[in-house]
Amino acid sequence: MVARHWRGWIRREDADRYVAYVRETGVDGLTGTPGNQGVQIWLRPDGDRTEIVVVSFWDSRDSIRAFAGDDIDVARFYPDDDEYLVDRERRCTHYEVALTA
């Protein structure tokens, strides 16, 4: 299994709205791609903003390519992301999942 990890930062007051937006855009796109094995969204308050982490789980890097394109490290963004994000990582990190308990 491969975990795909991405981080961004939003205004604290936008956290609930952005999570709903990500669910309708990114999460539906992720879970609708064959090979996806789930998605988690994590939030961490950080002063006047909130860090958001999206972790998706995949059966292979080839499955990630079907979602993200040939360069799987490039983060995928949606039209209204600029309305919410005050900072973002432009690249994703991928991890081989060594243990799930």
FIKOLTOR-721400 format. One record per atom (N, C-alpha, C): residue number from 1; residue in three letters; atom name; x, y, z. Coordinates in steps of 0.02 Angstrom, whole numbers, plus 50000, padded with zeros to 5 digits. Layout:
N
{nr->NUM rest->ALA atom->CA X->X Y->Y Z->Z}
...
END
This chain:
101
{nr->1 rest->MET atom->N X->50042 Y->49941 Z->50000}
{nr->1 rest->MET atom->CA X->50000 Y->50000 Z->50000}
{nr->1 rest->MET atom->C X->50045 Y->50062 Z->50000}
{nr->2 rest->VAL atom->N X->50022 Y->50114 Z->49966}
{nr->2 rest->VAL atom->CA X->50058 Y->50177 Z->49962}
{nr->2 rest->VAL atom->C X->50013 Y->50232 Z->49992}
{nr->3 rest->ALA atom->N X->50042 Y->50274 Z->50035}
{nr->3 rest->ALA atom->CA X->50007 Y->50332 Z->50063}
{nr->3 rest->ALA atom->C X->50031 Y->50395 Z->50027}
{nr->4 rest->ARG atom->N X->49983 Y->50436 Z->50005}
{nr->4 rest->ARG atom->CA X->49997 Y->50500 Z->49972}
{nr->4 rest->ARG atom->C X->49980 Y->50555 Z->50021}
{nr->5 rest->HIS atom->N X->50028 Y->50599 Z->50035}
{nr->5 rest->HIS atom->CA X->50022 Y->50650 Z->50088}
{nr->5 rest->HIS atom->C X->50029 Y->50719 Z->50059}
{nr->6 rest->TRP atom->N X->49983 Y->50764 Z->50076}
{nr->6 rest->TRP atom->CA X->49986 Y->50835 Z->50054}
{nr->6 rest->TRP atom->C X->49964 Y->50880 Z->50111}
{nr->7 rest->ARG atom->N X->49995 Y->50940 Z->50115}
{nr->7 rest->ARG atom->CA X->49976 Y->50989 Z->50167}
{nr->7 rest->ARG atom->C X->49962 Y->51057 Z->50137}
{nr->8 rest->GLY atom->N X->49915 Y->51092 Z->50169}
{nr->8 rest->GLY atom->CA X->49900 Y->51161 Z->50152}
{nr->8 rest->GLY atom->C X->49879 Y->51197 Z->50215}
{nr->9 rest->TRP atom->N X->49870 Y->51264 Z->50209}
{nr->9 rest->TRP atom->CA X->49849 Y->51304 Z->50266}
{nr->9 rest->TRP atom->C X->49793 Y->51350 Z->50244}
{nr->10 rest->ILE atom->N X->49743 Y->51355 Z->50286}
{nr->10 rest->ILE atom->CA X->49684 Y->51396 Z->50273}
{nr->10 rest->ILE atom->C X->49672 Y->51442 Z->50333}
{nr->11 rest->ARG atom->N X->49630 Y->51493 Z->50323}
{nr->11 rest->ARG atom->CA X->49611 Y->51535 Z->50379}
{nr->11 rest->ARG atom->C X->49570 Y->51492 Z->50428}
{nr->12 rest->ARG atom->N X->49581 Y->51502 Z->50491}
{nr->12 rest->ARG atom->CA X->49549 Y->51459 Z->50542}
{nr->12 rest->ARG atom->C X->49473 Y->51458 Z->50533}
{nr->13 rest->GLU atom->N X->49443 Y->51514 Z->50518}
{nr->13 rest->GLU atom->CA X->49370 Y->51518 Z->50512}
{nr->13 rest->GLU atom->C X->49343 Y->51482 Z->50450}
{nr->14 rest->ASP atom->N X->49387 Y->51464 Z->50403}
{nr->14 rest->ASP atom->CA X->49366 Y->51430 Z->50342}
{nr->14 rest->ASP atom->C X->49371 Y->51354 Z->50346}
{nr->15 rest->ALA atom->N X->49393 Y->51327 Z->50403}
{nr->15 rest->ALA atom->CA X->49409 Y->51256 Z->50408}
{nr->15 rest->ALA atom->C X->49349 Y->51212 Z->50389}
{nr->16 rest->ASP atom->N X->49292 Y->51222 Z->50418}
{nr->16 rest->ASP atom->CA X->49234 Y->51178 Z->50404}
{nr->16 rest->ASP atom->C X->49213 Y->51184 Z->50331}
{nr->17 rest->ARG atom->N X->49211 Y->51245 Z->50304}
{nr->17 rest->ARG atom->CA X->49191 Y->51254 Z->50234}
{nr->17 rest->ARG atom->C X->49241 Y->51222 Z->50186}
{nr->18 rest->TYR atom->N X->49306 Y->51228 Z->50202}
{nr->18 rest->TYR atom->CA X->49356 Y->51199 Z->50157}
{nr->18 rest->TYR atom->C X->49355 Y->51123 Z->50160}
{nr->19 rest->VAL atom->N X->49345 Y->51094 Z->50218}
{nr->19 rest->VAL atom->CA X->49339 Y->51021 Z->50222}
{nr->19 rest->VAL atom->C X->49280 Y->50998 Z->50180}
{nr->20 rest->ALA atom->N X->49224 Y->51032 Z->50184}
{nr->20 rest->ALA atom->CA X->49165 Y->51014 Z->50143}
{nr->20 rest->ALA atom->C X->49182 Y->51020 Z->50069}
{nr->21 rest->TYR atom->N X->49217 Y->51073 Z->50050}
{nr->21 rest->TYR atom->CA X->49237 Y->51083 Z->49980}
{nr->21 rest->TYR atom->C X->49284 Y->51028 Z->49957}
{nr->22 rest->VAL atom->N X->49334 Y->51011 Z->49998}
{nr->22 rest->VAL atom->CA X->49381 Y->50958 Z->49980}
{nr->22 rest->VAL atom->C X->49344 Y->50891 Z->49973}
{nr->23 rest->ARG atom->N X->49296 Y->50880 Z->50016}
{nr->23 rest->ARG atom->CA X->49258 Y->50817 Z->50011}
{nr->23 rest->ARG atom->C X->49222 Y->50813 Z->49944}
{nr->24 rest->GLU atom->N X->49192 Y->50868 Z->49922}
{nr->24 rest->GLU atom->CA X->49154 Y->50869 Z->49859}
{nr->24 rest->GLU atom->C X->49198 Y->50866 Z->49797}
{nr->25 rest->THR atom->N X->49260 Y->50889 Z->49802}
{nr->25 rest->THR atom->CA X->49304 Y->50891 Z->49744}
{nr->25 rest->THR atom->C X->49357 Y->50837 Z->49749}
{nr->26 rest->GLY atom->N X->49406 Y->50849 Z->49790}
{nr->26 rest->GLY atom->CA X->49463 Y->50803 Z->49794}
{nr->26 rest->GLY atom->C X->49447 Y->50734 Z->49819}
{nr->27 rest->VAL atom->N X->49408 Y->50729 Z->49873}
{nr->27 rest->VAL atom->CA X->49394 Y->50663 Z->49901}
{nr->27 rest->VAL atom->C X->49353 Y->50621 Z->49853}
{nr->28 rest->ASP atom->N X->49302 Y->50651 Z->49822}
{nr->28 rest->ASP atom->CA X->49262 Y->50614 Z->49773}
{nr->28 rest->ASP atom->C X->49305 Y->50591 Z->49714}
{nr->29 rest->GLY atom->N X->49352 Y->50634 Z->49693}
{nr->29 rest->GLY atom->CA X->49397 Y->50614 Z->49639}
{nr->29 rest->GLY atom->C X->49444 Y->50558 Z->49660}
{nr->30 rest->LEU atom->N X->49469 Y->50563 Z->49722}
{nr->30 rest->LEU atom->CA X->49514 Y->50511 Z->49747}
{nr->30 rest->LEU atom->C X->49478 Y->50444 Z->49754}
{nr->31 rest->THR atom->N X->49422 Y->50444 Z->49789}
{nr->31 rest->THR atom->CA X->49387 Y->50381 Z->49802}
{nr->31 rest->THR atom->C X->49355 Y->50352 Z->49740}
{nr->32 rest->GLY atom->N X->49344 Y->50393 Z->49689}
{nr->32 rest->GLY atom->CA X->49316 Y->50369 Z->49626}
{nr->32 rest->GLY atom->C X->49368 Y->50339 Z->49579}
{nr->33 rest->THR atom->N X->49431 Y->50341 Z->49599}
{nr->33 rest->THR atom->CA X->49485 Y->50314 Z->49557}
{nr->33 rest->THR atom->C X->49500 Y->50242 Z->49577}
{nr->34 rest->PRO atom->N X->49497 Y->50195 Z->49531}
{nr->34 rest->PRO atom->CA X->49513 Y->50126 Z->49548}
{nr->34 rest->PRO atom->C X->49582 Y->50121 Z->49581}
{nr->35 rest->GLY atom->N X->49585 Y->50082 Z->49634}
{nr->35 rest->GLY atom->CA X->49647 Y->50073 Z->49671}
{nr->35 rest->GLY atom->C X->49651 Y->50114 Z->49734}
{nr->36 rest->ASN atom->N X->49606 Y->50164 Z->49741}
{nr->36 rest->ASN atom->CA X->49606 Y->50203 Z->49802}
{nr->36 rest->ASN atom->C X->49577 Y->50160 Z->49858}
{nr->37 rest->GLN atom->N X->49608 Y->50164 Z->49916}
{nr->37 rest->GLN atom->CA X->49587 Y->50124 Z->49973}
{nr->37 rest->GLN atom->C X->49565 Y->50166 Z->50032}
{nr->38 rest->GLY atom->N X->49553 Y->50230 Z->50020}
{nr->38 rest->GLY atom->CA X->49527 Y->50273 Z->50074}
{nr->38 rest->GLY atom->C X->49565 Y->50339 Z->50077}
{nr->39 rest->VAL atom->N X->49534 Y->50385 Z->50113}
{nr->39 rest->VAL atom->CA X->49560 Y->50453 Z->50121}
{nr->39 rest->VAL atom->C X->49548 Y->50475 Z->50193}
{nr->40 rest->GLN atom->N X->49596 Y->50511 Z->50221}
{nr->40 rest->GLN atom->CA X->49587 Y->50543 Z->50285}
{nr->40 rest->GLN atom->C X->49605 Y->50617 Z->50278}
{nr->41 rest->ILE atom->N X->49569 Y->50660 Z->50314}
{nr->41 rest->ILE atom->CA X->49585 Y->50731 Z->50317}
{nr->41 rest->ILE atom->C X->49599 Y->50747 Z->50390}
{nr->42 rest->TRP atom->N X->49656 Y->50777 Z->50402}
{nr->42 rest->TRP atom->CA X->49676 Y->50796 Z->50470}
{nr->42 rest->TRP atom->C X->49680 Y->50872 Z->50474}
{nr->43 rest->LEU atom->N X->49659 Y->50901 Z->50530}
{nr->43 rest->LEU atom->CA X->49663 Y->50973 Z->50542}
{nr->43 rest->LEU atom->C X->49703 Y->50986 Z->50605}
{nr->44 rest->ARG atom->N X->49741 Y->51041 Z->50603}
{nr->44 rest->ARG atom->CA X->49779 Y->51062 Z->50662}
{nr->44 rest->ARG atom->C X->49778 Y->51138 Z->50666}
{nr->45 rest->PRO atom->N X->49743 Y->51165 Z->50718}
{nr->45 rest->PRO atom->CA X->49744 Y->51238 Z->50727}
{nr->45 rest->PRO atom->C X->49816 Y->51262 Z->50736}
{nr->46 rest->ASP atom->N X->49832 Y->51318 Z->50704}
{nr->46 rest->ASP atom->CA X->49899 Y->51346 Z->50705}
{nr->46 rest->ASP atom->C X->49893 Y->51422 Z->50705}
{nr->47 rest->GLY atom->N X->49880 Y->51451 Z->50764}
{nr->47 rest->GLY atom->CA X->49871 Y->51523 Z->50770}
{nr->47 rest->GLY atom->C X->49806 Y->51544 Z->50735}
{nr->48 rest->ASP atom->N X->49811 Y->51592 Z->50689}
{nr->48 rest->ASP atom->CA X->49752 Y->51617 Z->50654}
{nr->48 rest->ASP atom->C X->49735 Y->51576 Z->50592}
{nr->49 rest->ARG atom->N X->49771 Y->51521 Z->50583}
{nr->49 rest->ARG atom->CA X->49756 Y->51478 Z->50525}
{nr->49 rest->ARG atom->C X->49753 Y->51405 Z->50548}
{nr->50 rest->THR atom->N X->49734 Y->51362 Z->50502}
{nr->50 rest->THR atom->CA X->49728 Y->51291 Z->50516}
{nr->50 rest->THR atom->C X->49768 Y->51253 Z->50463}
{nr->51 rest->GLU atom->N X->49808 Y->51206 Z->50485}
{nr->51 rest->GLU atom->CA X->49843 Y->51162 Z->50439}
{nr->51 rest->GLU atom->C X->49796 Y->51106 Z->50421}
{nr->52 rest->ILE atom->N X->49792 Y->51090 Z->50357}
{nr->52 rest->ILE atom->CA X->49752 Y->51034 Z->50333}
{nr->52 rest->ILE atom->C X->49800 Y->50984 Z->50300}
{nr->53 rest->VAL atom->N X->49791 Y->50921 Z->50318}
{nr->53 rest->VAL atom->CA X->49831 Y->50867 Z->50289}
{nr->53 rest->VAL atom->C X->49782 Y->50818 Z->50257}
{nr->54 rest->VAL atom->N X->49794 Y->50802 Z->50194}
{nr->54 rest->VAL atom->CA X->49753 Y->50752 Z->50159}
{nr->54 rest->VAL atom->C X->49799 Y->50692 Z->50145}
{nr->55 rest->VAL atom->N X->49778 Y->50634 Z->50171}
{nr->55 rest->VAL atom->CA X->49816 Y->50572 Z->50161}
{nr->55 rest->VAL atom->C X->49769 Y->50523 Z->50126}
{nr->56 rest->SER atom->N X->49791 Y->50499 Z->50068}
{nr->56 rest->SER atom->CA X->49752 Y->50448 Z->50033}
{nr->56 rest->SER atom->C X->49794 Y->50385 Z->50029}
{nr->57 rest->PHE atom->N X->49759 Y->50330 Z->50025}
{nr->57 rest->PHE atom->CA X->49792 Y->50264 Z->50025}
{nr->57 rest->PHE atom->C X->49776 Y->50228 Z->49959}
{nr->58 rest->TRP atom->N X->49828 Y->50197 Z->49931}
{nr->58 rest->TRP atom->CA X->49823 Y->50169 Z->49863}
{nr->58 rest->TRP atom->C X->49853 Y->50100 Z->49861}
{nr->59 rest->ASP atom->N X->49829 Y->50059 Z->49815}
{nr->59 rest->ASP atom->CA X->49857 Y->49992 Z->49807}
{nr->59 rest->ASP atom->C X->49923 Y->49993 Z->49769}
{nr->60 rest->SER atom->N X->49938 Y->50047 Z->49731}
{nr->60 rest->SER atom->CA X->50001 Y->50051 Z->49694}
{nr->60 rest->SER atom->C X->50013 Y->50122 Z->49669}
{nr->61 rest->ARG atom->N X->50074 Y->50135 Z->49648}
{nr->61 rest->ARG atom->CA X->50090 Y->50200 Z->49619}
{nr->61 rest->ARG atom->C X->50057 Y->50208 Z->49550}
{nr->62 rest->ASP atom->N X->50045 Y->50153 Z->49515}
{nr->62 rest->ASP atom->CA X->50009 Y->50157 Z->49451}
{nr->62 rest->ASP atom->C X->49938 Y->50182 Z->49462}
{nr->63 rest->SER atom->N X->49906 Y->50162 Z->49516}
{nr->63 rest->SER atom->CA X->49839 Y->50187 Z->49531}
{nr->63 rest->SER atom->C X->49841 Y->50262 Z->49546}
{nr->64 rest->ILE atom->N X->49893 Y->50284 Z->49580}
{nr->64 rest->ILE atom->CA X->49900 Y->50356 Z->49594}
{nr->64 rest->ILE atom->C X->49907 Y->50394 Z->49528}
{nr->65 rest->ARG atom->N X->49944 Y->50366 Z->49480}
{nr->65 rest->ARG atom->CA X->49952 Y->50399 Z->49415}
{nr->65 rest->ARG atom->C X->49885 Y->50409 Z->49380}
{nr->66 rest->ALA atom->N X->49839 Y->50363 Z->49388}
{nr->66 rest->ALA atom->CA X->49773 Y->50370 Z->49358}
{nr->66 rest->ALA atom->C X->49736 Y->50431 Z->49386}
{nr->67 rest->PHE atom->N X->49751 Y->50449 Z->49448}
{nr->67 rest->PHE atom->CA X->49720 Y->50508 Z->49479}
{nr->67 rest->PHE atom->C X->49761 Y->50571 Z->49466}
{nr->68 rest->ALA atom->N X->49827 Y->50567 Z->49476}
{nr->68 rest->ALA atom->CA X->49870 Y->50627 Z->49479}
{nr->68 rest->ALA atom->C X->49907 Y->50642 Z->49414}
{nr->69 rest->GLY atom->N X->49913 Y->50594 Z->49369}
{nr->69 rest->GLY atom->CA X->49953 Y->50605 Z->49309}
{nr->69 rest->GLY atom->C X->50021 Y->50572 Z->49316}
{nr->70 rest->ASP atom->N X->50062 Y->50580 Z->49264}
{nr->70 rest->ASP atom->CA X->50127 Y->50545 Z->49261}
{nr->70 rest->ASP atom->C X->50174 Y->50563 Z->49318}
{nr->71 rest->ASP atom->N X->50177 Y->50627 Z->49337}
{nr->71 rest->ASP atom->CA X->50219 Y->50647 Z->49393}
{nr->71 rest->ASP atom->C X->50176 Y->50647 Z->49456}
{nr->72 rest->ILE atom->N X->50176 Y->50592 Z->49491}
{nr->72 rest->ILE atom->CA X->50130 Y->50584 Z->49548}
{nr->72 rest->ILE atom->C X->50148 Y->50630 Z->49606}
{nr->73 rest->ASP atom->N X->50207 Y->50660 Z->49606}
{nr->73 rest->ASP atom->CA X->50226 Y->50705 Z->49660}
{nr->73 rest->ASP atom->C X->50195 Y->50775 Z->49654}
{nr->74 rest->VAL atom->N X->50168 Y->50792 Z->49596}
{nr->74 rest->VAL atom->CA X->50137 Y->50857 Z->49587}
{nr->74 rest->VAL atom->C X->50068 Y->50856 Z->49619}
{nr->75 rest->ALA atom->N X->50055 Y->50905 Z->49663}
{nr->75 rest->ALA atom->CA X->49990 Y->50909 Z->49695}
{nr->75 rest->ALA atom->C X->49937 Y->50930 Z->49645}
{nr->76 rest->ARG atom->N X->49877 Y->50905 Z->49655}
{nr->76 rest->ARG atom->CA X->49821 Y->50921 Z->49610}
{nr->76 rest->ARG atom->C X->49776 Y->50971 Z->49646}
{nr->77 rest->PHE atom->N X->49759 Y->51026 Z->49612}
{nr->77 rest->PHE atom->CA X->49717 Y->51078 Z->49642}
{nr->77 rest->PHE atom->C X->49653 Y->51086 Z->49602}
{nr->78 rest->TYR atom->N X->49604 Y->51116 Z->49634}
{nr->78 rest->TYR atom->CA X->49538 Y->51126 Z->49605}
{nr->78 rest->TYR atom->C X->49522 Y->51201 Z->49602}
{nr->79 rest->PRO atom->N X->49473 Y->51221 Z->49561}
{nr->79 rest->PRO atom->CA X->49462 Y->51292 Z->49545}
{nr->79 rest->PRO atom->C X->49455 Y->51339 Z->49605}
{nr->80 rest->ASP atom->N X->49421 Y->51319 Z->49658}
{nr->80 rest->ASP atom->CA X->49410 Y->51365 Z->49714}
{nr->80 rest->ASP atom->C X->49462 Y->51359 Z->49769}
{nr->81 rest->ASP atom->N X->49514 Y->51318 Z->49760}
{nr->81 rest->ASP atom->CA X->49565 Y->51313 Z->49811}
{nr->81 rest->ASP atom->C X->49596 Y->51380 Z->49829}
{nr->82 rest->ASP atom->N X->49606 Y->51423 Z->49779}
{nr->82 rest->ASP atom->CA X->49636 Y->51488 Z->49792}
{nr->82 rest->ASP atom->C X->49594 Y->51531 Z->49838}
{nr->83 rest->GLU atom->N X->49529 Y->51519 Z->49841}
{nr->83 rest->GLU atom->CA X->49485 Y->51556 Z->49885}
{nr->83 rest->GLU atom->C X->49500 Y->51540 Z->49959}
{nr->84 rest->TYR atom->N X->49523 Y->51480 Z->49972}
{nr->84 rest->TYR atom->CA X->49533 Y->51457 Z->50040}
{nr->84 rest->TYR atom->C X->49606 Y->51455 Z->50062}
{nr->85 rest->LEU atom->N X->49650 Y->51431 Z->50020}
{nr->85 rest->LEU atom->CA X->49719 Y->51417 Z->50040}
{nr->85 rest->LEU atom->C X->49760 Y->51481 Z->50047}
{nr->86 rest->VAL atom->N X->49792 Y->51489 Z->50105}
{nr->86 rest->VAL atom->CA X->49838 Y->51545 Z->50115}
{nr->86 rest->VAL atom->C X->49910 Y->51523 Z->50104}
{nr->87 rest->ASP atom->N X->49921 Y->51458 Z->50104}
{nr->87 rest->ASP atom->CA X->49986 Y->51429 Z->50088}
{nr->87 rest->ASP atom->C X->49974 Y->51356 Z->50071}
{nr->88 rest->ARG atom->N X->50019 Y->51326 Z->50033}
{nr->88 rest->ARG atom->CA X->50010 Y->51256 Z->50013}
{nr->88 rest->ARG atom->C X->50075 Y->51226 Z->49990}
{nr->89 rest->GLU atom->N X->50079 Y->51161 Z->49998}
{nr->89 rest->GLU atom->CA X->50133 Y->51124 Z->49967}
{nr->89 rest->GLU atom->C X->50114 Y->51111 Z->49895}
{nr->90 rest->ARG atom->N X->50161 Y->51118 Z->49850}
{nr->90 rest->ARG atom->CA X->50149 Y->51107 Z->49779}
{nr->90 rest->ARG atom->C X->50162 Y->51035 Z->49759}
{nr->91 rest->ARG atom->N X->50193 Y->50998 Z->49805}
{nr->91 rest->ARG atom->CA X->50210 Y->50928 Z->49791}
{nr->91 rest->ARG atom->C X->50184 Y->50884 Z->49847}
{nr->92 rest->CYS atom->N X->50169 Y->50823 Z->49829}
{nr->92 rest->CYS atom->CA X->50147 Y->50773 Z->49877}
{nr->92 rest->CYS atom->C X->50206 Y->50729 Z->49895}
{nr->93 rest->THR atom->N X->50200 Y->50697 Z->49951}
{nr->93 rest->THR atom->CA X->50249 Y->50648 Z->49973}
{nr->93 rest->THR atom->C X->50216 Y->50580 Z->49975}
{nr->94 rest->HIS atom->N X->50252 Y->50530 Z->49953}
{nr->94 rest->HIS atom->CA X->50225 Y->50462 Z->49951}
{nr->94 rest->HIS atom->C X->50265 Y->50416 Z->49996}
{nr->95 rest->TYR atom->N X->50230 Y->50373 Z->50031}
{nr->95 rest->TYR atom->CA X->50261 Y->50327 Z->50079}
{nr->95 rest->TYR atom->C X->50237 Y->50256 Z->50066}
{nr->96 rest->GLU atom->N X->50282 Y->50209 Z->50071}
{nr->96 rest->GLU atom->CA X->50261 Y->50139 Z->50072}
{nr->96 rest->GLU atom->C X->50235 Y->50124 Z->50142}
{nr->97 rest->VAL atom->N X->50175 Y->50098 Z->50147}
{nr->97 rest->VAL atom->CA X->50146 Y->50082 Z->50212}
{nr->97 rest->VAL atom->C X->50175 Y->50015 Z->50235}
{nr->98 rest->ALA atom->N X->50213 Y->50018 Z->50288}
{nr->98 rest->ALA atom->CA X->50248 Y->49958 Z->50312}
{nr->98 rest->ALA atom->C X->50206 Y->49918 Z->50361}
{nr->99 rest->LEU atom->N X->50160 Y->49952 Z->50396}
{nr->99 rest->LEU atom->CA X->50120 Y->49918 Z->50447}
{nr->99 rest->LEU atom->C X->50054 Y->49954 Z->50456}
{nr->100 rest->THR atom->N X->50001 Y->49916 Z->50458}
{nr->100 rest->THR atom->CA X->49935 Y->49941 Z->50477}
{nr->100 rest->THR atom->C X->49909 Y->49894 Z->50530}
{nr->101 rest->ALA atom->N X->49889 Y->49922 Z->50586}
{nr->101 rest->ALA atom->CA X->49865 Y->49879 Z->50641}
{nr->101 rest->ALA atom->C X->49791 Y->49889 Z->50652}
END
